[in-house]
Amino acid sequence: MKKAKPYFEQRRERRSFLRAGVAVAATGTLAGCDSLSHNETAVNVLRSAEALTESVHRVLGRRAMAQEFSPSQIAPVFRANGTTSPIGQSYAAMVADGFKDWTLTVDGLVDKPLELTMAELQAMPTRTQITRHDCVEGWSCIGQWKGVRLSHLLNMATLKPEAKFVVFRCLDQMDEKNEDTMYYESVDLDDAFHEQTILAWELNGKPLPVANGAPLRARIERQLGYKQPKYLHHIEVVSDFSDIAGGKGGFWEDHGYNWYGGI
């Protein structure tokens, strides 16, 4: 019997195929004879579109807002994707005790590092927003999120002048045989300080389910789903991410995705 590939490899191949397929559909001129996942022309077309989106967002800066929706448009069940329960005993223990001992660390290029409990986060000013999650796999789902603005925490921590990026570190190990495959993501300060960038502990009026990233996930509403890291426990402010993991700024970016996933 053929040995099954690790989960993240299966998902990478599926996502590469879909990304290339989108590019082919957009141009209407590219042949799909071989494996679309290796169609460099198709991928380059998609990258060009992503670069244009980034340029537009950067011109508009923090004023550009993602669309928000009415309560009547909220999906009855918010679809979970990617990992739906991190592997390993440590996370299972956190779930079992209701994340009682979980904390969020904020450090790196800051003057005042933070170590925050969920109770401390929930005592801060909150933002509630109804937004659409757009996945690179082609589906979308509308949900209501409640949490604290990331900007609030960054202002509390006081960034050093050389700070340029925020790196999100997660409890989500993508390959059970390799501890070096912990999920991570990053954004620049424009997205980090955006009004709609929040750290959410609530989905559709209830505590964030495990499948959707409990106890805390980022919502970076102007970007695609892979830029919305789940199972957060550590936020690091850096000047450069080239020496982190594969050096591309995120788990999926290290496996071929664009760093900027704007929509």
N, C-alpha and C positions, 0 to 999 in steps of 0.2 A: 504494500500500500504506500502511495506517495505521501511523504511527510508534509503536514500542513505548514504553511508559512506563518511566521509570527504575525500577530494581529496588525501591528503597525505597518508591516510590509504589504499585507493584503490591502489595507486602507490607502496606502500611498499609491499603489498601482491603480486602484479604482479611481482615486482622485486625479491622478495624472491623466488617465483616459478621459475623464469628464472635462477637465480643464482644456485639453487639446480639442475635444469635441466642440466645446463652446466656441473656441477660436475658429474652427472650421465652419461652423454654422454662421458665424458673424461675417466671414469673408465670402462664403459661397463659392470660392475658387480653389480651395486646397483639396487635393486628392487624399482619401483616407485608406489607401491600399495596405500599407504595412501596419505597424502598431502605432496608433495615434499617440500613445504615451511617449513615443520617441520622435514625434514629428516636431522638429525644432522650429520650422517655419510657423506652425500653428501656435506653439508656445510663445514665440517672439511676438506674434500678433497680439496675443492676450497681454503680454508684458507691456506692449506699447500703450494699450488701453488703460492699464493700471497706472502707468507713468503719467498719462494725461490726467487721470482722476486725482492723483497725488498733487500734480501741479495746480489744478483748480482748487483743491482743498487748501493748499498752502497760500494761495492768493487770498482766499476768503478768511483764512486763519480760524480762530476760535469762534467766529461769528456764524459759520456754516453749521446748521443744525440738521440732525437726522429727523425724518418725519416721525411725528407722534400720532397715535390713534385714539379712538374713543373706546370706552369700556365694552361697548357692544361688539367690538371687533376682536376682542381677546379670544384666543383659541381655547376650547374647553380643556384640552390637554396640551401642554407645551412639550413638543417633541424633544426627546433627549438624543444626543448624537455623540460620536466618539466614545470615550470611556464612560460607562454608566456606574461603575463602582471600582475605585482604585484597588489594585491587588496589594496583598501584604497584610500582616497582622497589625501593624501600627495603625493603619487607617481604620481597620475593622474595630480596633479597640476604641478609637475616637468616636465612631458611630455608636458603639455600645454604651458609652457613658455620656452621650448627648453632646459631644465636643466640649465637655466641661473644662478640660485642661488645654484646649486649643488656644493658640495666640497668633497674632499677625505681627511679624517683624517688619519694620521699615528702617533701612539703613543704607550704607554706601556713602555717596557724596552728600551727606547731610550734617548739619551741626548738632542736631538733637535726635539721635536714633530713638525709635519708638518700639515698644512691646505692648500690644493692645489685646485685651480680652474681647470676646464678643459683646459682653455687657458694656464695655467702654465704647466700642464702636457704635452700638445702638443708642447710646446716650448723646451722640453727636448730632448736629443738624442733618436731616435726611432729605433725599430727593426721591420722588416716585415718578416713573415714566412708563408709558405704554409704547413699545417700539417693536419693530419687526427684525427678527433674526434671519439673516440671509446666509445660507450655507453654500460653500463652494461646490457642493454636490448637486445643487440645483433646486433645493426646496427652501421654503421660508415659513416662519411661524411668528405670530404676534403674541406678546406676553407683557405683563405688568411687573416691573422690577422696583424694588425699594432698597436703598442703601445709602451710604455716605459718599459724597463726592471725593474722588481721589485727590483733587486739588486741596481739599481741606486738610488731609493728612500730610501732603507735601509741604503745605504752608506751616503746619505745626512742626515738622521736622526741620524746616529751613534749609533749602538747597544751597550747596556750595556753587560758586561762580562757574566751575567747570562742568557742572551737571548738564547732560544732554538727553539721556534716555532713562526710561523706567523699565526695569526688568521684573517680570512676574514669575515667581517660582512656585511650582505646584506639587501636590502630593500624589500626582498621577504618573506612575511608572509605566511607560509604553510597551516595554518588552520585559516580561517576567524574568528572563534570564540575564538581563543586563541592567544593573542599577544606574548606569550612566545615561539612561533614556528617560529621565524625569522630564515631564512636559514643562516648557517655559515659553514665554513670549516677551515682546518688548514693544514699546511705542516711544515716540519722541515727546517733547514737552508740550507741543501744540495739542496732541491728543490727550496727554496726561492731565492737562489743565482744562480740558473742554468741559463745558457745563453738563453734558450728558455722560461723561465718563464717571461711572460710579462703581463702588465695590458693593455688590448686592448680596444680602442675606435672606431676601424674601422674593418669592415668585407667585404672582396671582393671589396676593393676600395671605400666603402661608409660608412657613419656614422653607427655605430652599431645599428641595429634595436631593438625596444623594445622586440620583441620575443626572441632575442638572447642575451639580457642582458644590454641594454642601461641604463645609459650612459657608463658604464665601467664594464668589466669582467676580470677575471684572466684566463690566458692560461698557464696551468701547463702540458706541452705536454707529459711528461713521465707517466701520470696517466690517469685513466678512467674519463668519463664525469662528474660523480658526484663530482669530485675534481676540477671542473672548475667553481667556483662560479660566478654567474651573479649579476647584480644590486648592485655593490659594492659602499660603502660609507665610510667604516671605516676599517683600518688595524691595528691590535694590536699585538705587539710583547710581548711574554710571556715566562716564564720558564716552565710552566705547564698548561695544559688545563682541569685538572680534576674538577675544580670548575666552569667551563663554561657550561651552559645548562645541558645536560645529562652526561657530563664528558668524552665523548669518542672522542672528537675532531672534530665533524661535525654533521650536522642534520641527515644524513642517517646513520652515524656510531652510533648515539644514538638509532637508530632503527634497529641495527643488522649488519650493514655493517662493513667490515674491515676498519681500519683507513688508511692503506696503500693500495692504489688502483693502483699500478704500472702496466704498460704493457710493 
